[in-house]
Amino acid sequence: MLDILLETEIQVNHQISFDEANDLVRKLEVANLARDKFLAGQISLSDYCDILEMCDVNLDDYLISVESNLNNFGLI
């Protein structure tokens, strides 16, 4: 269940090229791999957040979304 609560997604508001789409998919794959390693205890929260930032994830928005997900499931 935590993997769902920590999920990242691609949001695009304009038309992008094939190369840009591939880049976004690669970043999403890296973010998902980092999430899996974090949940398995193989990397720290700090390292996980660093990786998300390298993948151009807006960390402030991401953490607000995670907090909302946790609230919705009654976990906090």
mmCIF file of the N, C-alpha and C atoms, coordinates in Angstrom:
data_MODEL
# 
_entry.id   MODEL 
# 
loop_
_atom_site.group_PDB 
_atom_site.id 
_atom_site.type_symbol 
_atom_site.label_atom_id 
_atom_site.label_alt_id 
_atom_site.label_comp_id 
_atom_site.label_asym_id 
_atom_site.label_entity_id 
_atom_site.label_seq_id 
_atom_site.pdbx_PDB_ins_code 
_atom_site.Cartn_x 
_atom_site.Cartn_y 
_atom_site.Cartn_z 
_atom_site.occupancy 
_atom_site.B_iso_or_equiv 
_atom_site.pdbx_formal_charge 
_atom_site.auth_seq_id 
_atom_site.auth_comp_id 
_atom_site.auth_asym_id 
_atom_site.auth_atom_id 
_atom_site.pdbx_PDB_model_num 
ATOM 1   N N  . MET A 1 1  ? 0.810  -1.184 0.000   1.00 0.00 ? 1  MET A N  1 
ATOM 2   C CA . MET A 1 1  ? 0.000  0.000  0.000   1.00 0.00 ? 1  MET A CA 1 
ATOM 3   C C  . MET A 1 1  ? 0.860  1.258  0.000   1.00 0.00 ? 1  MET A C  1 
ATOM 4   N N  . LEU A 1 2  ? 1.984  1.239  0.702   1.00 0.00 ? 2  LEU A N  1 
ATOM 5   C CA . LEU A 1 2  ? 2.841  2.426  0.727   1.00 0.00 ? 2  LEU A CA 1 
ATOM 6   C C  . LEU A 1 2  ? 3.351  2.788  -0.659  1.00 0.00 ? 2  LEU A C  1 
ATOM 7   N N  . ASP A 1 3  ? 3.568  1.791  -1.502  1.00 0.00 ? 3  ASP A N  1 
ATOM 8   C CA . ASP A 1 3  ? 4.034  2.099  -2.854  1.00 0.00 ? 3  ASP A CA 1 
ATOM 9   C C  . ASP A 1 3  ? 3.012  2.940  -3.605  1.00 0.00 ? 3  ASP A C  1 
ATOM 10  N N  . ILE A 1 4  ? 1.741  2.716  -3.348  1.00 0.00 ? 4  ILE A N  1 
ATOM 11  C CA . ILE A 1 4  ? 0.691  3.508  -3.989  1.00 0.00 ? 4  ILE A CA 1 
ATOM 12  C C  . ILE A 1 4  ? 0.669  4.923  -3.413  1.00 0.00 ? 4  ILE A C  1 
ATOM 13  N N  . LEU A 1 5  ? 0.834  5.044  -2.094  1.00 0.00 ? 5  LEU A N  1 
ATOM 14  C CA . LEU A 1 5  ? 0.812  6.349  -1.454  1.00 0.00 ? 5  LEU A CA 1 
ATOM 15  C C  . LEU A 1 5  ? 1.996  7.221  -1.863  1.00 0.00 ? 5  LEU A C  1 
ATOM 16  N N  . LEU A 1 6  ? 3.111  6.602  -2.226  1.00 0.00 ? 6  LEU A N  1 
ATOM 17  C CA . LEU A 1 6  ? 4.316  7.335  -2.612  1.00 0.00 ? 6  LEU A CA 1 
ATOM 18  C C  . LEU A 1 6  ? 4.492  7.429  -4.119  1.00 0.00 ? 6  LEU A C  1 
ATOM 19  N N  . GLU A 1 7  ? 3.460  7.079  -4.864  1.00 0.00 ? 7  GLU A N  1 
ATOM 20  C CA . GLU A 1 7  ? 3.539  7.036  -6.317  1.00 0.00 ? 7  GLU A CA 1 
ATOM 21  C C  . GLU A 1 7  ? 3.834  8.416  -6.923  1.00 0.00 ? 7  GLU A C  1 
ATOM 22  N N  . THR A 1 8  ? 4.643  8.407  -7.961  1.00 0.00 ? 8  THR A N  1 
ATOM 23  C CA . THR A 1 8  ? 4.883  9.614  -8.753  1.00 0.00 ? 8  THR A CA 1 
ATOM 24  C C  . THR A 1 8  ? 4.203  9.429  -10.096 1.00 0.00 ? 8  THR A C  1 
ATOM 25  N N  . GLU A 1 9  ? 3.897  10.533 -10.745 1.00 0.00 ? 9  GLU A N  1 
ATOM 26  C CA . GLU A 1 9  ? 3.237  10.448 -12.048 1.00 0.00 ? 9  GLU A CA 1 
ATOM 27  C C  . GLU A 1 9  ? 3.741  11.564 -12.948 1.00 0.00 ? 9  GLU A C  1 
ATOM 28  N N  . ILE A 1 10 ? 3.545  11.375 -14.223 1.00 0.00 ? 10 ILE A N  1 
ATOM 29  C CA . ILE A 1 10 ? 3.933  12.369 -15.219 1.00 0.00 ? 10 ILE A CA 1 
ATOM 30  C C  . ILE A 1 10 ? 2.710  13.223 -15.533 1.00 0.00 ? 10 ILE A C  1 
ATOM 31  N N  . GLN A 1 11 ? 2.881  14.527 -15.435 1.00 0.00 ? 11 GLN A N  1 
ATOM 32  C CA . GLN A 1 11 ? 1.821  15.454 -15.816 1.00 0.00 ? 11 GLN A CA 1 
ATOM 33  C C  . GLN A 1 11 ? 2.383  16.391 -16.874 1.00 0.00 ? 11 GLN A C  1 
ATOM 34  N N  . VAL A 1 12 ? 1.712  16.437 -18.019 1.00 0.00 ? 12 VAL A N  1 
ATOM 35  C CA . VAL A 1 12 ? 2.155  17.277 -19.131 1.00 0.00 ? 12 VAL A CA 1 
ATOM 36  C C  . VAL A 1 12 ? 0.990  18.166 -19.544 1.00 0.00 ? 12 VAL A C  1 
ATOM 37  N N  . ASN A 1 13 ? 1.252  19.457 -19.615 1.00 0.00 ? 13 ASN A N  1 
ATOM 38  C CA . ASN A 1 13 ? 0.194  20.409 -19.947 1.00 0.00 ? 13 ASN A CA 1 
ATOM 39  C C  . ASN A 1 13 ? 0.289  20.931 -21.372 1.00 0.00 ? 13 ASN A C  1 
ATOM 40  N N  . HIS A 1 14 ? 1.238  20.440 -22.119 1.00 0.00 ? 14 HIS A N  1 
ATOM 41  C CA . HIS A 1 14 ? 1.426  20.895 -23.492 1.00 0.00 ? 14 HIS A CA 1 
ATOM 42  C C  . HIS A 1 14 ? 1.979  19.740 -24.329 1.00 0.00 ? 14 HIS A C  1 
ATOM 43  N N  . GLN A 1 15 ? 1.966  19.911 -25.619 1.00 0.00 ? 15 GLN A N  1 
ATOM 44  C CA . GLN A 1 15 ? 2.478  18.866 -26.503 1.00 0.00 ? 15 GLN A CA 1 
ATOM 45  C C  . GLN A 1 15 ? 3.998  18.786 -26.353 1.00 0.00 ? 15 GLN A C  1 
ATOM 46  N N  . ILE A 1 16 ? 4.510  17.561 -26.282 1.00 0.00 ? 16 ILE A N  1 
ATOM 47  C CA . ILE A 1 16 ? 5.951  17.360 -26.144 1.00 0.00 ? 16 ILE A CA 1 
ATOM 48  C C  . ILE A 1 16 ? 6.441  16.456 -27.258 1.00 0.00 ? 16 ILE A C  1 
ATOM 49  N N  . SER A 1 17 ? 7.740  16.522 -27.478 1.00 0.00 ? 17 SER A N  1 
ATOM 50  C CA . SER A 1 17 ? 8.342  15.689 -28.525 1.00 0.00 ? 17 SER A CA 1 
ATOM 51  C C  . SER A 1 17 ? 8.534  14.259 -28.000 1.00 0.00 ? 17 SER A C  1 
ATOM 52  N N  . PHE A 1 18 ? 8.839  13.381 -28.930 1.00 0.00 ? 18 PHE A N  1 
ATOM 53  C CA . PHE A 1 18 ? 9.104  11.979 -28.584 1.00 0.00 ? 18 PHE A CA 1 
ATOM 54  C C  . PHE A 1 18 ? 10.293 11.885 -27.625 1.00 0.00 ? 18 PHE A C  1 
ATOM 55  N N  . ASP A 1 19 ? 11.347 12.659 -27.888 1.00 0.00 ? 19 ASP A N  1 
ATOM 56  C CA . ASP A 1 19 ? 12.537 12.637 -27.027 1.00 0.00 ? 19 ASP A CA 1 
ATOM 57  C C  . ASP A 1 19 ? 12.205 13.141 -25.618 1.00 0.00 ? 19 ASP A C  1 
ATOM 58  N N  . GLU A 1 20 ? 11.389 14.193 -25.528 1.00 0.00 ? 20 GLU A N  1 
ATOM 59  C CA . GLU A 1 20 ? 10.994 14.704 -24.215 1.00 0.00 ? 20 GLU A CA 1 
ATOM 60  C C  . GLU A 1 20 ? 10.156 13.665 -23.470 1.00 0.00 ? 20 GLU A C  1 
ATOM 61  N N  . ALA A 1 21 ? 9.278  12.989 -24.183 1.00 0.00 ? 21 ALA A N  1 
ATOM 62  C CA . ALA A 1 21 ? 8.457  11.941 -23.570 1.00 0.00 ? 21 ALA A CA 1 
ATOM 63  C C  . ALA A 1 21 ? 9.334  10.803 -23.055 1.00 0.00 ? 21 ALA A C  1 
ATOM 64  N N  . ASN A 1 22 ? 10.309 10.396 -23.842 1.00 0.00 ? 22 ASN A N  1 
ATOM 65  C CA . ASN A 1 22 ? 11.232 9.339  -23.402 1.00 0.00 ? 22 ASN A CA 1 
ATOM 66  C C  . ASN A 1 22 ? 11.998 9.763  -22.162 1.00 0.00 ? 22 ASN A C  1 
ATOM 67  N N  . ASP A 1 23 ? 12.428 11.021 -22.124 1.00 0.00 ? 23 ASP A N  1 
ATOM 68  C CA . ASP A 1 23 ? 13.163 11.533 -20.962 1.00 0.00 ? 23 ASP A CA 1 
ATOM 69  C C  . ASP A 1 23 ? 12.275 11.489 -19.718 1.00 0.00 ? 23 ASP A C  1 
ATOM 70  N N  . LEU A 1 24 ? 11.017 11.892 -19.864 1.00 0.00 ? 24 LEU A N  1 
ATOM 71  C CA . LEU A 1 24 ? 10.095 11.854 -18.732 1.00 0.00 ? 24 LEU A CA 1 
ATOM 72  C C  . LEU A 1 24 ? 9.847  10.427 -18.249 1.00 0.00 ? 24 LEU A C  1 
ATOM 73  N N  . VAL A 1 25 ? 9.728  9.505  -19.167 1.00 0.00 ? 25 VAL A N  1 
ATOM 74  C CA . VAL A 1 25 ? 9.510  8.099  -18.793 1.00 0.00 ? 25 VAL A CA 1 
ATOM 75  C C  . VAL A 1 25 ? 10.733 7.549  -18.065 1.00 0.00 ? 25 VAL A C  1 
ATOM 76  N N  . ARG A 1 26 ? 11.926 7.895  -18.532 1.00 0.00 ? 26 ARG A N  1 
ATOM 77  C CA . ARG A 1 26 ? 13.154 7.442  -17.852 1.00 0.00 ? 26 ARG A CA 1 
ATOM 78  C C  . ARG A 1 26 ? 13.214 8.001  -16.428 1.00 0.00 ? 26 ARG A C  1 
ATOM 79  N N  . LYS A 1 27 ? 12.861 9.272  -16.269 1.00 0.00 ? 27 LYS A N  1 
ATOM 80  C CA . LYS A 1 27 ? 12.869 9.881  -14.935 1.00 0.00 ? 27 LYS A CA 1 
ATOM 81  C C  . LYS A 1 27 ? 11.843 9.196  -14.030 1.00 0.00 ? 27 LYS A C  1 
ATOM 82  N N  . LEU A 1 28 ? 10.683 8.869  -14.580 1.00 0.00 ? 28 LEU A N  1 
ATOM 83  C CA . LEU A 1 28 ? 9.666  8.175  -13.798 1.00 0.00 ? 28 LEU A CA 1 
ATOM 84  C C  . LEU A 1 28 ? 10.159 6.790  -13.376 1.00 0.00 ? 28 LEU A C  1 
ATOM 85  N N  . GLU A 1 29 ? 10.835 6.098  -14.270 1.00 0.00 ? 29 GLU A N  1 
ATOM 86  C CA . GLU A 1 29 ? 11.398 4.780  -13.934 1.00 0.00 ? 29 GLU A CA 1 
ATOM 87  C C  . GLU A 1 29 ? 12.409 4.898  -12.799 1.00 0.00 ? 29 GLU A C  1 
ATOM 88  N N  . VAL A 1 30 ? 13.276 5.897  -12.864 1.00 0.00 ? 30 VAL A N  1 
ATOM 89  C CA . VAL A 1 30 ? 14.277 6.106  -11.811 1.00 0.00 ? 30 VAL A CA 1 
ATOM 90  C C  . VAL A 1 30 ? 13.580 6.422  -10.486 1.00 0.00 ? 30 VAL A C  1 
ATOM 91  N N  . ALA A 1 31 ? 12.570 7.300  -10.530 1.00 0.00 ? 31 ALA A N  1 
ATOM 92  C CA . ALA A 1 31 ? 11.828 7.653  -9.319  1.00 0.00 ? 31 ALA A CA 1 
ATOM 93  C C  . ALA A 1 31 ? 11.148 6.419  -8.721  1.00 0.00 ? 31 ALA A C  1 
ATOM 94  N N  . ASN A 1 32 ? 10.574 5.569  -9.561  1.00 0.00 ? 32 ASN A N  1 
ATOM 95  C CA . ASN A 1 32 ? 9.912  4.362  -9.065  1.00 0.00 ? 32 ASN A CA 1 
ATOM 96  C C  . ASN A 1 32 ? 10.912 3.367  -8.477  1.00 0.00 ? 32 ASN A C  1 
ATOM 97  N N  . LEU A 1 33 ? 12.070 3.243  -9.109  1.00 0.00 ? 33 LEU A N  1 
ATOM 98  C CA . LEU A 1 33 ? 13.109 2.375  -8.551  1.00 0.00 ? 33 LEU A CA 1 
ATOM 99  C C  . LEU A 1 33 ? 13.587 2.893  -7.200  1.00 0.00 ? 33 LEU A C  1 
ATOM 100 N N  . ALA A 1 34 ? 13.739 4.200  -7.086  1.00 0.00 ? 34 ALA A N  1 
ATOM 101 C CA . ALA A 1 34 ? 14.157 4.805  -5.817  1.00 0.00 ? 34 ALA A CA 1 
ATOM 102 C C  . ALA A 1 34 ? 13.092 4.567  -4.751  1.00 0.00 ? 34 ALA A C  1 
ATOM 103 N N  . ARG A 1 35 ? 11.817 4.703  -5.121  1.00 0.00 ? 35 ARG A N  1 
ATOM 104 C CA . ARG A 1 35 ? 10.729 4.448  -4.179  1.00 0.00 ? 35 ARG A CA 1 
ATOM 105 C C  . ARG A 1 35 ? 10.795 3.012  -3.662  1.00 0.00 ? 35 ARG A C  1 
ATOM 106 N N  . ASP A 1 36 ? 10.998 2.073  -4.577  1.00 0.00 ? 36 ASP A N  1 
ATOM 107 C CA . ASP A 1 36 ? 11.072 0.669  -4.182  1.00 0.00 ? 36 ASP A CA 1 
ATOM 108 C C  . ASP A 1 36 ? 12.244 0.415  -3.243  1.00 0.00 ? 36 ASP A C  1 
ATOM 109 N N  . LYS A 1 37 ? 13.388 1.022  -3.528  1.00 0.00 ? 37 LYS A N  1 
ATOM 110 C CA . LYS A 1 37 ? 14.565 0.857  -2.659  1.00 0.00 ? 37 LYS A CA 1 
ATOM 111 C C  . LYS A 1 37 ? 14.335 1.509  -1.297  1.00 0.00 ? 37 LYS A C  1 
ATOM 112 N N  . PHE A 1 38 ? 13.670 2.667  -1.287  1.00 0.00 ? 38 PHE A N  1 
ATOM 113 C CA . PHE A 1 38 ? 13.346 3.334  -0.024  1.00 0.00 ? 38 PHE A CA 1 
ATOM 114 C C  . PHE A 1 38 ? 12.426 2.455  0.815   1.00 0.00 ? 38 PHE A C  1 
ATOM 115 N N  . LEU A 1 39 ? 11.380 1.932  0.198   1.00 0.00 ? 39 LEU A N  1 
ATOM 116 C CA . LEU A 1 39 ? 10.433 1.089  0.934   1.00 0.00 ? 39 LEU A CA 1 
ATOM 117 C C  . LEU A 1 39 ? 11.071 -0.204 1.423   1.00 0.00 ? 39 LEU A C  1 
ATOM 118 N N  . ALA A 1 40 ? 12.089 -0.677 0.715   1.00 0.00 ? 40 ALA A N  1 
ATOM 119 C CA . ALA A 1 40 ? 12.798 -1.898 1.130   1.00 0.00 ? 40 ALA A CA 1 
ATOM 120 C C  . ALA A 1 40 ? 13.876 -1.592 2.173   1.00 0.00 ? 40 ALA A C  1 
ATOM 121 N N  . GLY A 1 41 ? 14.048 -0.312 2.521   1.00 0.00 ? 41 GLY A N  1 
ATOM 122 C CA . GLY A 1 41 ? 15.049 0.075  3.513   1.00 0.00 ? 41 GLY A CA 1 
ATOM 123 C C  . GLY A 1 41 ? 16.461 0.102  2.973   1.00 0.00 ? 41 GLY A C  1 
ATOM 124 N N  . GLN A 1 42 ? 16.604 0.106  1.659   1.00 0.00 ? 42 GLN A N  1 
ATOM 125 C CA . GLN A 1 42 ? 17.935 0.087  1.052   1.00 0.00 ? 42 GLN A CA 1 
ATOM 126 C C  . GLN A 1 42 ? 18.530 1.481  0.879   1.00 0.00 ? 42 GLN A C  1 
ATOM 127 N N  . ILE A 1 43 ? 17.682 2.519  0.896   1.00 0.00 ? 43 ILE A N  1 
ATOM 128 C CA . ILE A 1 43 ? 18.175 3.903  0.860   1.00 0.00 ? 43 ILE A CA 1 
ATOM 129 C C  . ILE A 1 43 ? 17.395 4.707  1.891   1.00 0.00 ? 43 ILE A C  1 
ATOM 130 N N  . SER A 1 44 ? 17.984 5.821  2.318   1.00 0.00 ? 44 SER A N  1 
ATOM 131 C CA . SER A 1 44 ? 17.351 6.670  3.331   1.00 0.00 ? 44 SER A CA 1 
ATOM 132 C C  . SER A 1 44 ? 16.309 7.589  2.694   1.00 0.00 ? 44 SER A C  1 
ATOM 133 N N  . LEU A 1 45 ? 15.488 8.204  3.531   1.00 0.00 ? 45 LEU A N  1 
ATOM 134 C CA . LEU A 1 45 ? 14.513 9.178  3.051   1.00 0.00 ? 45 LEU A CA 1 
ATOM 135 C C  . LEU A 1 45 ? 15.229 10.347 2.373   1.00 0.00 ? 45 LEU A C  1 
ATOM 136 N N  . SER A 1 46 ? 16.333 10.762 2.945   1.00 0.00 ? 46 SER A N  1 
ATOM 137 C CA . SER A 1 46 ? 17.109 11.860 2.362   1.00 0.00 ? 46 SER A CA 1 
ATOM 138 C C  . SER A 1 46 ? 17.601 11.504 0.966   1.00 0.00 ? 46 SER A C  1 
ATOM 139 N N  . ASP A 1 47 ? 18.137 10.298 0.807   1.00 0.00 ? 47 ASP A N  1 
ATOM 140 C CA . ASP A 1 47 ? 18.603 9.852  -0.513  1.00 0.00 ? 47 ASP A CA 1 
ATOM 141 C C  . ASP A 1 47 ? 17.438 9.747  -1.488  1.00 0.00 ? 47 ASP A C  1 
ATOM 142 N N  . TYR A 1 48 ? 16.311 9.250  -1.006  1.00 0.00 ? 48 TYR A N  1 
ATOM 143 C CA . TYR A 1 48 ? 15.118 9.137  -1.851  1.00 0.00 ? 48 TYR A CA 1 
ATOM 144 C C  . TYR A 1 48 ? 14.691 10.516 -2.356  1.00 0.00 ? 48 TYR A C  1 
ATOM 145 N N  . CYS A 1 49 ? 14.646 11.480 -1.466  1.00 0.00 ? 49 CYS A N  1 
ATOM 146 C CA . CYS A 1 49 ? 14.263 12.846 -1.858  1.00 0.00 ? 49 CYS A CA 1 
ATOM 147 C C  . CYS A 1 49 ? 15.275 13.450 -2.817  1.00 0.00 ? 49 CYS A C  1 
ATOM 148 N N  . ASP A 1 50 ? 16.561 13.188 -2.595  1.00 0.00 ? 50 ASP A N  1 
ATOM 149 C CA . ASP A 1 50 ? 17.597 13.679 -3.517  1.00 0.00 ? 50 ASP A CA 1 
ATOM 150 C C  . ASP A 1 50 ? 17.388 13.117 -4.919  1.00 0.00 ? 50 ASP A C  1 
ATOM 151 N N  . ILE A 1 51 ? 17.069 11.839 -4.991  1.00 0.00 ? 51 ILE A N  1 
ATOM 152 C CA . ILE A 1 51 ? 16.844 11.201 -6.297  1.00 0.00 ? 51 ILE A CA 1 
ATOM 153 C C  . ILE A 1 51 ? 15.610 11.803 -6.974  1.00 0.00 ? 51 ILE A C  1 
ATOM 154 N N  . LEU A 1 52 ? 14.549 12.029 -6.195  1.00 0.00 ? 52 LEU A N  1 
ATOM 155 C CA . LEU A 1 52 ? 13.357 12.650 -6.764  1.00 0.00 ? 52 LEU A CA 1 
ATOM 156 C C  . LEU A 1 52 ? 13.677 14.030 -7.325  1.00 0.00 ? 52 LEU A C  1 
ATOM 157 N N  . GLU A 1 53 ? 14.465 14.802 -6.605  1.00 0.00 ? 53 GLU A N  1 
ATOM 158 C CA . GLU A 1 53 ? 14.851 16.118 -7.098  1.00 0.00 ? 53 GLU A CA 1 
ATOM 159 C C  . GLU A 1 53 ? 15.659 16.014 -8.386  1.00 0.00 ? 53 GLU A C  1 
ATOM 160 N N  . MET A 1 54 ? 16.548 15.024 -8.481  1.00 0.00 ? 54 MET A N  1 
ATOM 161 C CA . MET A 1 54 ? 17.320 14.827 -9.710  1.00 0.00 ? 54 MET A CA 1 
ATOM 162 C C  . MET A 1 54 ? 16.411 14.444 -10.869 1.00 0.00 ? 54 MET A C  1 
ATOM 163 N N  . CYS A 1 55 ? 15.265 13.856 -10.558 1.00 0.00 ? 55 CYS A N  1 
ATOM 164 C CA . CYS A 1 55 ? 14.291 13.480 -11.589 1.00 0.00 ? 55 CYS A CA 1 
ATOM 165 C C  . CYS A 1 55 ? 13.311 14.614 -11.873 1.00 0.00 ? 55 CYS A C  1 
ATOM 166 N N  . ASP A 1 56 ? 13.614 15.797 -11.369 1.00 0.00 ? 56 ASP A N  1 
ATOM 167 C CA . ASP A 1 56 ? 12.796 17.004 -11.573 1.00 0.00 ? 56 ASP A CA 1 
ATOM 168 C C  . ASP A 1 56 ? 11.412 16.918 -10.947 1.00 0.00 ? 56 ASP A C  1 
ATOM 169 N N  . VAL A 1 57 ? 11.291 16.146 -9.872  1.00 0.00 ? 57 VAL A N  1 
ATOM 170 C CA . VAL A 1 57 ? 10.039 16.108 -9.124  1.00 0.00 ? 57 VAL A CA 1 
ATOM 171 C C  . VAL A 1 57 ? 10.026 17.333 -8.211  1.00 0.00 ? 57 VAL A C  1 
ATOM 172 N N  . ASN A 1 58 ? 8.923  18.075 -8.236  1.00 0.00 ? 58 ASN A N  1 
ATOM 173 C CA . ASN A 1 58 ? 8.765  19.205 -7.321  1.00 0.00 ? 58 ASN A CA 1 
ATOM 174 C C  . ASN A 1 58 ? 8.502  18.621 -5.938  1.00 0.00 ? 58 ASN A C  1 
ATOM 175 N N  . LEU A 1 59 ? 9.509  18.649 -5.094  1.00 0.00 ? 59 LEU A N  1 
ATOM 176 C CA . LEU A 1 59 ? 9.441  17.958 -3.806  1.00 0.00 ? 59 LEU A CA 1 
ATOM 177 C C  . LEU A 1 59 ? 8.361  18.535 -2.895  1.00 0.00 ? 59 LEU A C  1 
ATOM 178 N N  . ASP A 1 60 ? 8.163  19.843 -2.918  1.00 0.00 ? 60 ASP A N  1 
ATOM 179 C CA . ASP A 1 60 ? 7.122  20.444 -2.085  1.00 0.00 ? 60 ASP A CA 1 
ATOM 180 C C  . ASP A 1 60 ? 5.747  19.911 -2.471  1.00 0.00 ? 60 ASP A C  1 
ATOM 181 N N  . ASP A 1 61 ? 5.447  19.916 -3.765  1.00 0.00 ? 61 ASP A N  1 
ATOM 182 C CA . ASP A 1 61 ? 4.156  19.401 -4.230  1.00 0.00 ? 61 ASP A CA 1 
ATOM 183 C C  . ASP A 1 61 ? 4.027  17.909 -3.958  1.00 0.00 ? 61 ASP A C  1 
ATOM 184 N N  . TYR A 1 62 ? 5.121  17.179 -4.153  1.00 0.00 ? 62 TYR A N  1 
ATOM 185 C CA . TYR A 1 62 ? 5.102  15.732 -3.927  1.00 0.00 ? 62 TYR A CA 1 
ATOM 186 C C  . TYR A 1 62 ? 4.788  15.412 -2.468  1.00 0.00 ? 62 TYR A C  1 
ATOM 187 N N  . LEU A 1 63 ? 5.447  16.096 -1.550  1.00 0.00 ? 63 LEU A N  1 
ATOM 188 C CA . LEU A 1 63 ? 5.242  15.810 -0.131  1.00 0.00 ? 63 LEU A CA 1 
ATOM 189 C C  . LEU A 1 63 ? 3.836  16.212 0.320   1.00 0.00 ? 63 LEU A C  1 
ATOM 190 N N  . ILE A 1 64 ? 3.293  17.280 -0.256  1.00 0.00 ? 64 ILE A N  1 
ATOM 191 C CA . ILE A 1 64 ? 1.910  17.653 0.040   1.00 0.00 ? 64 ILE A CA 1 
ATOM 192 C C  . ILE A 1 64 ? 0.965  16.558 -0.444  1.00 0.00 ? 64 ILE A C  1 
ATOM 193 N N  . SER A 1 65 ? 1.229  16.013 -1.618  1.00 0.00 ? 65 SER A N  1 
ATOM 194 C CA . SER A 1 65 ? 0.415  14.932 -2.168  1.00 0.00 ? 65 SER A CA 1 
ATOM 195 C C  . SER A 1 65 ? 0.517  13.675 -1.304  1.00 0.00 ? 65 SER A C  1 
ATOM 196 N N  . VAL A 1 66 ? 1.722  13.344 -0.865  1.00 0.00 ? 66 VAL A N  1 
ATOM 197 C CA . VAL A 1 66 ? 1.904  12.166 -0.003  1.00 0.00 ? 66 VAL A CA 1 
ATOM 198 C C  . VAL A 1 66 ? 1.150  12.360 1.308   1.00 0.00 ? 66 VAL A C  1 
ATOM 199 N N  . GLU A 1 67 ? 1.255  13.555 1.888   1.00 0.00 ? 67 GLU A N  1 
ATOM 200 C CA . GLU A 1 67 ? 0.540  13.829 3.132   1.00 0.00 ? 67 GLU A CA 1 
ATOM 201 C C  . GLU A 1 67 ? -0.967 13.698 2.933   1.00 0.00 ? 67 GLU A C  1 
ATOM 202 N N  . SER A 1 68 ? -1.472 14.209 1.827   1.00 0.00 ? 68 SER A N  1 
ATOM 203 C CA . SER A 1 68 ? -2.894 14.093 1.519   1.00 0.00 ? 68 SER A CA 1 
ATOM 204 C C  . SER A 1 68 ? -3.296 12.625 1.369   1.00 0.00 ? 68 SER A C  1 
ATOM 205 N N  . ASN A 1 69 ? -2.479 11.845 0.675   1.00 0.00 ? 69 ASN A N  1 
ATOM 206 C CA . ASN A 1 69 ? -2.757 10.412 0.517   1.00 0.00 ? 69 ASN A CA 1 
ATOM 207 C C  . ASN A 1 69 ? -2.798 9.712  1.870   1.00 0.00 ? 69 ASN A C  1 
ATOM 208 N N  . LEU A 1 70 ? -1.846 10.035 2.741   1.00 0.00 ? 70 LEU A N  1 
ATOM 209 C CA . LEU A 1 70 ? -1.814 9.419  4.061   1.00 0.00 ? 70 LEU A CA 1 
ATOM 210 C C  . LEU A 1 70 ? -3.055 9.786  4.870   1.00 0.00 ? 70 LEU A C  1 
ATOM 211 N N  . ASN A 1 71 ? -3.470 11.045 4.758   1.00 0.00 ? 71 ASN A N  1 
ATOM 212 C CA . ASN A 1 71 ? -4.705 11.484 5.447   1.00 0.00 ? 71 ASN A CA 1 
ATOM 213 C C  . ASN A 1 71 ? -5.914 10.754 4.910   1.00 0.00 ? 71 ASN A C  1 
ATOM 214 N N  . ASN A 1 72 ? -6.003 10.646 3.592   1.00 0.00 ? 72 ASN A N  1 
ATOM 215 C CA . ASN A 1 72 ? -7.152 9.984  2.971   1.00 0.00 ? 72 ASN A CA 1 
ATOM 216 C C  . ASN A 1 72 ? -7.298 8.531  3.403   1.00 0.00 ? 72 ASN A C  1 
ATOM 217 N N  . PHE A 1 73 ? -6.164 7.876  3.682   1.00 0.00 ? 73 PHE A N  1 
ATOM 218 C CA . PHE A 1 73 ? -6.189 6.485  4.122   1.00 0.00 ? 73 PHE A CA 1 
ATOM 219 C C  . PHE A 1 73 ? -6.219 6.348  5.639   1.00 0.00 ? 73 PHE A C  1 
ATOM 220 N N  . GLY A 1 74 ? -6.282 7.496  6.326   1.00 0.00 ? 74 GLY A N  1 
ATOM 221 C CA . GLY A 1 74 ? -6.374 7.484  7.781   1.00 0.00 ? 74 GLY A CA 1 
ATOM 222 C C  . GLY A 1 74 ? -5.106 7.049  8.476   1.00 0.00 ? 74 GLY A C  1 
ATOM 223 N N  . LEU A 1 75 ? -3.964 7.242  7.818   1.00 0.00 ? 75 LEU A N  1 
ATOM 224 C CA . LEU A 1 75 ? -2.694 6.796  8.392   1.00 0.00 ? 75 LEU A CA 1 
ATOM 225 C C  . LEU A 1 75 ? -2.013 7.888  9.214   1.00 0.00 ? 75 LEU A C  1 
ATOM 226 N N  . ILE A 1 76 ? -2.476 9.125  9.070   1.00 0.00 ? 76 ILE A N  1 
ATOM 227 C CA . ILE A 1 76 ? -1.979 10.206 9.933   1.00 0.00 ? 76 ILE A CA 1 
ATOM 228 C C  . ILE A 1 76 ? -3.123 11.103 10.328  1.00 0.00 ? 76 ILE A C  1 
# 
